Amino acid sequence: MTSKTFPLLPLSVVDQRLNATAKSETIVRPGGITWKYSTASVAANDPLEDAHAEAIVAREPSDPKGPGDWLFFAVMDGHGGPHTSRLLSNTLINAIVLQLSSLIHGSSGPMFSKPGVQNPQTISSAIQSAFTKLDEELINAPLKVLANNMDKESLVKKIIPDLSEHPLALPMMLPAVSGSCALMAVFDTAQRDLYVACSGDSRAVAGFWEESADGTGSWRVEVLSEDQTGRNPNELKRMQSEHPKDEAENVIRAGRVLGGLEPTRAFGDARYKWPREVQDVLSQAFMVGNNQPLRPAPTSLKTPPYVTATPVVTHRKFSVDDGSSDASKRLGSRFVVLATDGLWDKLSSEEVVALVGGHLKGLRGTVSKAQLQTLAPTSSGSPTVEGKDKVRRNTEGSWFFQDDELSVHLIRNAFGGGDTSALRKLMSIPSPFARRYRDDTTVSVIWWDEQDNSPKVVEFKAKL
């Protein structure tokens, strides 16, 4: 085994790279809520295969559930190229907005004419439907173009046209054959509802400060999504139920779909969704002439699709009164972290909540891991459903509180924290070698204050 040597980056360059894509915003809207979010990405691949998106859409004045806003925050974890995640960053929120608009404002169908249609069940269903329909459009687009360019004789004689120079050849095919997980948080400020939609192995975790009557307190860790891989027993059971019994041993092998793809839910990944003969035809029509023939279909592929983009959607309240029956506990600050699996490969849900909680408390400098458990204690809410082999966490060492951006703060501590030497070494490994030691990592942190009296109000033209 050969080894490679790379120059060790100065800490100043490491800091620049950690902060290169970071952005944050504070938004004050009518109703007394101040929203803040921080987002950052650090690449291991070149180009970065992760993406993210954010949007705020105001409710129409005529909306019976208004006034209020819909806030959308999403992270996308691409694989096999950046094409699917980039497409989703420009389309997924719009797809959900259209689906919610149809639900809220009605259609010719009878279900939308009934009162009380806006409830957690129908909203969750609309979000689910938007994910599913968008992926169907993405997967079926090349088939539609092919059908429109084949006459009856070609169909009868099975003559495959060369469409490699078609203007949509690569723009359609690349997002279909690459893939992306997607994780979306939707805040409905009018109803104080939070929806989390997850397709894949990105994770959403919330932290809620619970202050006891004696003035002490802790951060309650609420995991809002499950890691959807073949190592998740729920996903394994679902996958086996959707295919013939003689495939039960093969649909998931070594924790992966047909032994290859790790996430069991994702956009794109057409090689797990198109029948084998369809893959051969589309490769010949669109890709061979572009010198990018598709890989052969998985040998175990018999009854596709094996991967779905339909998300699992969870719902909870995000208001000050979260329905707790324990009057001795008062909920204070709260936040949600959305991150691709590059973060969760390095940090546990509890560690992330403690790191954000300590940052919000104003901690600065080096803090030992043992100290942080005292300074920002956590308590268990809903547990993490791990989708990968558990990594042994090092309880020794320290964290480092330096960054103003919460998203950068989490990535820094995932990659080394108080161990500056380890951080520099990890960040000094270039692509493609970096992928052996870390993944593309994208983090979005959203936190809010319902008692902020700041006078600045941001107006939005978009209405839902």
C-alpha positions in Angstrom: 0.0 0.0 0.0 1.5 3.3 -1.1 1.3 6.4 1.1 1.0 10.0 0.0 2.3 13.1 1.7 0.5 16.4 1.6 1.6 19.8 2.9 0.1 20.7 6.2 -2.2 23.8 5.8 -1.6 26.7 8.1 -4.4 27.2 10.6 -5.3 30.5 9.0 -6.0 28.7 5.7 -8.1 26.0 7.5 -10.2 28.8 9.1 -10.7 30.4 5.7 -11.9 27.1 4.2 -14.2 26.4 7.1 -15.8 29.8 6.7 -15.7 30.0 2.9 -19.4 29.1 2.3 -20.8 30.2 5.6 -23.8 32.5 5.8 -26.3 33.6 8.4 -29.4 35.7 8.6 -31.7 37.2 11.3 -35.3 37.6 10.2 -38.0 39.3 12.2 -41.5 38.7 11.1 -44.9 39.9 12.4 -46.1 37.8 15.3 -43.1 38.3 17.6 -40.7 35.6 16.4 -37.1 36.3 15.5 -35.7 33.6 13.3 -32.0 33.1 12.9 -30.1 30.6 10.8 -26.6 29.7 10.0 -25.4 27.5 7.1 -22.0 26.2 6.0 -20.5 23.5 3.8 -17.1 21.9 3.6 -16.2 19.7 0.7 -14.4 16.4 0.6 -15.3 15.8 -3.0 -14.5 18.1 -5.9 -17.0 19.4 -6.8 -19.0 19.5 -3.5 -21.9 17.1 -3.8 -24.0 18.6 -1.0 -26.4 21.5 -1.4 -28.9 23.5 0.7 -31.9 25.8 0.3 -33.9 28.2 2.4 -37.1 30.2 1.8 -39.8 32.1 3.6 -43.3 32.3 2.1 -46.0 34.4 3.7 -49.5 33.2 4.1 -52.2 34.9 2.0 -54.3 37.4 4.0 -57.4 35.3 3.0 -55.9 32.2 4.5 -58.2 31.1 7.4 -55.2 29.7 9.3 -53.2 33.0 9.0 -51.6 35.3 9.5 -48.1 33.7 9.6 -45.4 32.3 7.4 -44.1 29.0 6.1 -40.3 28.7 6.6 -38.4 26.1 4.6 -34.9 24.9 5.3 -33.3 22.0 3.5 -30.0 20.1 3.1 -29.2 17.8 0.3 -26.5 15.1 0.4 -25.6 14.1 -3.2 -23.8 11.1 -4.3 -22.4 10.0 -7.7 -22.0 13.6 -8.6 -23.6 17.0 -7.7 -26.3 16.9 -10.3 -29.3 15.7 -8.3 -28.6 17.8 -5.2 -28.1 20.9 -7.2 -31.4 20.4 -9.0 -33.2 19.8 -5.7 -31.7 23.0 -4.2 -33.6 24.9 -7.0 -36.8 22.8 -7.1 -37.7 21.0 -3.9 -39.0 23.9 -1.9 -41.0 25.2 -5.0 -42.5 21.7 -5.4 -43.7 21.7 -1.7 -45.0 25.2 -2.0 -47.1 24.3 -5.0 -48.5 21.2 -3.2 -49.3 23.2 -0.1 -50.9 25.9 -2.2 -53.2 23.4 -3.8 -54.1 22.0 -0.4 -54.8 25.4 1.2 -56.6 27.2 -1.7 -58.5 24.2 -2.9 -59.0 22.4 -6.2 -61.8 20.8 -8.1 -61.4 17.7 -5.9 -63.8 17.2 -3.0 -61.2 16.8 -0.3 -60.0 20.4 -0.5 -63.5 21.8 -0.1 -64.0 20.4 3.4 -63.3 22.7 6.4 -60.3 21.9 8.6 -58.3 20.5 5.8 -55.1 22.1 7.2 -54.1 19.7 9.9 -50.9 17.9 10.6 -52.0 14.8 8.7 -52.9 16.6 5.5 -49.9 18.9 5.6 -47.6 15.9 6.1 -49.3 14.1 3.2 -48.8 17.2 1.0 -45.1 17.3 1.8 -44.7 13.6 1.1 -46.5 13.9 -2.2 -44.3 16.8 -3.3 -41.2 14.7 -2.7 -42.6 11.7 -4.6 -44.0 13.7 -7.6 -40.7 15.6 -8.0 -38.7 12.4 -8.1 -41.1 10.8 -10.6 -40.7 13.8 -12.9 -36.9 13.6 -12.6 -36.8 9.8 -13.3 -39.4 9.9 -16.1 -38.1 12.9 -18.0 -35.6 11.0 -20.2 -38.3 8.4 -21.0 -40.6 11.2 -22.2 -37.9 12.8 -24.4 -37.1 9.4 -25.9 -40.7 8.6 -26.6 -41.2 12.0 -28.3 -38.2 11.2 -30.6 -39.3 7.7 -31.8 -41.7 7.1 -34.6 -43.9 4.0 -35.0 -41.3 2.3 -37.2 -38.6 2.8 -34.6 -40.8 1.4 -31.9 -41.8 -1.7 -33.9 -38.2 -2.4 -35.0 -36.7 -1.3 -31.7 -34.4 1.2 -33.3 -32.8 3.4 -30.7 -32.1 6.9 -31.9 -28.9 8.7 -31.1 -30.1 11.6 -28.9 -26.7 12.4 -27.4 -26.7 15.9 -29.0 -30.3 16.6 -27.8 -30.1 19.8 -25.7 -31.7 18.0 -22.7 -29.6 14.8 -23.0 -27.2 15.5 -20.1 -29.3 18.0 -18.2 -32.0 15.3 -17.9 -29.9 12.1 -17.5 -27.3 13.3 -15.0 -29.7 14.3 -12.2 -31.6 11.0 -12.8 -28.5 8.7 -12.6 -26.7 10.5 -9.8 -28.6 10.7 -6.5 -29.3 12.8 -3.5 -30.7 12.4 0.0 -32.9 15.3 1.1 -33.9 16.6 4.5 -36.4 19.4 4.9 -37.7 21.3 8.0 -41.0 23.2 7.4 -42.1 25.7 10.1 -45.7 26.8 10.1 -45.6 29.9 12.3 -49.4 30.4 12.2 -50.0 27.0 13.9 -46.6 26.7 15.6 -46.1 23.4 13.8 -42.8 21.9 12.7 -42.6 19.2 10.0 -39.4 17.3 9.2 -39.3 15.3 6.0 -36.4 12.9 5.5 -35.4 10.9 2.5 -32.0 9.3 3.2 -29.4 9.4 5.9 -29.2 13.1 6.7 -30.4 13.9 10.2 -32.5 16.5 12.0 -32.0 17.1 15.7 -33.6 19.6 18.0 -32.5 21.0 21.3 -35.0 22.4 23.9 -33.8 24.1 27.0 -35.8 22.9 30.0 -35.4 25.1 33.1 -36.4 23.5 36.4 -38.0 25.4 39.3 -34.6 25.6 41.1 -33.1 27.5 38.2 -31.0 24.6 36.8 -31.9 22.9 33.6 -30.7 20.9 30.7 -31.0 20.6 26.9 -33.5 18.0 25.9 -32.3 16.2 22.8 -35.1 15.4 20.3 -34.0 13.5 17.2 -36.6 14.4 14.5 -35.6 11.9 11.8 -34.3 8.3 11.4 -31.2 7.5 9.4 -32.7 5.6 6.4 -30.1 2.9 5.4 -30.2 -0.8 5.3 -28.9 -0.9 8.9 -32.1 0.7 10.1 -34.4 -2.3 11.1 -37.5 -0.3 10.0 -36.1 0.2 6.5 -34.9 -3.4 6.2 -38.4 -4.6 7.1 -40.0 -2.1 4.6 -37.7 -3.1 1.8 -38.3 -6.8 2.3 -42.1 -6.3 2.3 -42.0 -4.5 -1.0 -40.3 -7.3 -3.0 -40.8 -11.0 -3.5 -39.8 -13.3 -0.7 -37.0 -14.9 -2.8 -35.3 -11.5 -2.7 -35.5 -11.1 1.0 -31.8 -11.9 1.5 -30.6 -9.7 -1.3 -32.5 -6.4 -1.2 -30.2 -5.4 1.6 -26.7 -6.8 1.7 -24.0 -5.5 4.1 -26.4 -2.7 5.1 -26.7 -1.5 1.5 -29.4 -1.6 -1.2 -28.5 -4.7 -3.4 -25.1 -4.4 -1.8 -24.3 -1.0 -3.3 -26.2 2.1 -2.3 -26.2 3.0 1.4 -29.4 5.2 1.7 -32.7 3.3 1.1 -34.5 6.5 0.2 -33.1 9.1 -2.2 -33.9 11.2 -5.3 -32.4 10.0 -8.6 -30.4 6.8 -8.3 -32.2 5.6 -11.4 -30.0 2.4 -11.7 -32.1 1.2 -8.7 -35.4 2.4 -10.2 -35.3 1.8 -13.9 -35.7 -1.8 -15.3 -32.5 -3.3 -16.7 -33.7 -3.0 -20.3 -34.7 0.7 -19.8 -31.2 1.5 -18.5 -29.6 -0.1 -21.6 -31.9 1.8 -24.0 -31.4 5.2 -22.3 -27.6 4.7 -22.1 -27.5 4.0 -25.8 -29.8 6.9 -26.7 -28.3 9.7 -24.5 -25.0 8.7 -23.0 -22.9 6.5 -25.3 -22.5 9.4 -27.8 -21.4 11.6 -24.9 -18.7 9.1 -23.9 -20.5 8.6 -20.6 -22.2 5.2 -20.9 -24.2 4.1 -17.8 -22.7 1.5 -15.5 -24.4 -1.9 -15.9 -27.4 -2.4 -13.7 -26.8 -4.2 -10.4 -26.6 -7.9 -10.9 -29.4 -8.5 -8.3 -31.8 -6.1 -9.9 -35.0 -8.0 -10.6 -38.1 -6.0 -9.4 -37.3 -2.3 -9.4 -37.7 0.2 -7.9 -35.6 -0.6 -4.8 -35.1 3.0 -3.8 -37.9 5.6 -3.1 -37.8 9.4 -2.6 -41.0 9.3 -0.5 -39.9 10.8 2.8 -40.9 9.9 6.4 -42.5 13.1 7.7 -42.6 13.8 11.5 -44.6 16.5 13.2 -44.4 18.4 16.5 -45.1 21.8 18.0 -42.3 24.3 18.3 -44.1 26.9 20.5 -43.1 27.9 24.1 -45.9 25.7 25.4 -45.0 22.3 24.0 -47.7 20.6 25.8 -45.6 19.3 28.7 -47.7 18.3 31.7 -44.8 19.0 34.0 -45.4 22.5 35.3 -42.0 22.6 37.0 -40.3 22.7 33.7 -40.2 25.9 31.6 -39.0 25.7 28.0 -36.6 28.5 27.0 -34.3 28.6 24.0 -34.6 26.1 21.3 -33.0 25.2 17.9 -33.0 22.6 15.1 -29.9 21.3 13.4 -30.1 19.8 9.9 -27.0 18.2 8.6 -25.7 15.7 6.0 -24.2 12.5 7.3 -20.7 14.0 7.1 -21.4 15.6 10.5 -23.1 12.6 12.1 -20.2 10.4 11.1 -18.1 12.4 13.6 -20.6 13.6 16.2 -23.5 12.1 18.1 -26.9 13.9 18.4 -26.2 14.6 22.1 -22.8 16.1 21.3 -24.3 18.4 18.7 -27.0 19.6 21.0 -24.4 20.3 23.8 -22.1 22.1 21.3 -24.9 24.4 20.1 -26.2 24.9 23.7 -22.8 25.9 24.9 -22.4 28.3 22.0 -25.7 29.9 22.7 -24.7 30.2 26.4 -21.6 32.2 25.2 -18.8 29.7 25.9 -15.5 30.7 24.4 -12.1 29.0 24.1 -11.1 25.4 24.8 -13.6 23.4 26.9 -12.9 19.8 27.8 -15.5 17.2 26.8 -16.1 16.5 30.5 -16.6 20.2 31.3 -19.2 20.6 28.5 -21.4 17.9 30.0 -21.6 20.2 33.1 -21.8 23.5 31.3 -24.3 22.4 28.7 -26.0 19.3 30.2 -28.3 17.2 28.0 -31.2 15.0 28.7 -32.7 12.3 26.5 -35.8 13.0 24.6 -36.3 10.9 21.5 -33.4 8.6 20.7 -31.3 8.4 17.5 -32.0 5.6 15.1 -28.5 4.9 13.8 -28.3 4.0 10.1 -24.6 3.2 10.1 -22.2 1.2 12.2 -21.8 3.1 15.5 -18.5 4.9 15.8 -16.8 4.8 19.2 -16.9 8.3 20.6 -13.7 9.6 22.3 -14.7 10.9 25.7 -11.2 12.4 26.1 -10.0 15.6 24.5 -11.7 19.0 24.2 -14.0 21.1 22.1 -13.2 24.6 20.8 -15.6 27.6 20.9 -14.3 30.2 18.5 -16.6 30.7 15.6 -19.4 33.2 15.4 -21.2 31.0 12.9 -22.9 28.1 14.6 -22.7 25.9 11.5 -18.9 26.4 11.2 -18.6 25.8 15.0 -20.2 22.3 14.5 -18.0 21.4 11.5 -14.8 22.6 13.3 -15.6 20.4 16.3 -16.5 17.4 14.1 -13.2 17.6 12.4 -10.9 18.1 15.4 -12.3 20.6 17.9 -9.7 21.5 20.5 -7.1 19.3 18.8 -5.8 21.8 16.3 -3.2 19.4 14.9 -5.9 16.8 14.0 -8.1 19.5 12.5 -5.2 20.8 10.3 -4.3 17.3 9.2 -7.8 16.3 8.2 -8.4 19.6 6.3 -5.1 19.3 4.5 -6.0 16.1 2.6 -7.2 17.1 -0.8 -9.9 15.6 -3.0 -10.2 12.7 -4.0 -8.2 11.3 -1.1 -10.1 13.3 1.5 -13.2 11.1 0.9 -11.5 8.2 2.7 -11.3 10.3 5.9 -14.3 12.6 5.8 -17.4 13.3 3.8 -18.9 16.4 2.3 -20.5 18.1 5.2 -23.3 20.6 5.2 -24.9 22.0 8.4 -27.9 24.3 8.9 -28.8 25.6 12.4 -32.1 27.3 12.9 -33.0 28.9 16.2 -35.7 31.3 17.3 -36.9 33.6 20.0 -40.6 34.3 20.5 -40.0 37.3 22.8 -37.5 39.3 20.7 -38.7 42.9 20.4 -36.3 43.9 17.6 -38.1 46.5 15.3 -36.7 45.2 12.0 -39.3 43.3 9.9 -38.4 41.6 6.7 -41.1 41.7 4.0 -41.6 38.9 1.5 -43.4 39.2 -1.8 -44.1 35.4 -2.1 -47.5 34.3 -0.8 -49.0 30.9 -0.1 
